[in-house]
Amino acid sequence: MNRKNPPPKMMSIREVAATGLLPEHALRLLLKAGKLPAIYIGKKALINYDKLCMALDGLSVDVTTKDDPIW
C-alpha cells in the first residue's frame, strides 16, 4: 500500500497547548464550540494539528483600514 499523504498528526489538547500555539483553556473553549478539527476516542478529543495550523494561518486581520481610533 503506497501512501502519498502521511497520516495526520493527531494530538490531545494538552499536547497542542504544550507547543505554544494556543493556551489549553482557549483550546477547550474552541472544542466545546465545535470549532476545532477533532475526533473523539471515548471521552478524549484528538485534534488534527496540521489542519489547526492551516486554519490559524488562514486567519488574517487588516487593521490598516480603520480610520478612527478605538479609544
Secondary structure, 3 states (H helix, E strand, C coil): CCCCCCCCCEECHHHHHHCCCCCHHHHHHHHHCCCCCEEEECCEEEEEHHHHHHHHHHCCCCCCCCCCCCC
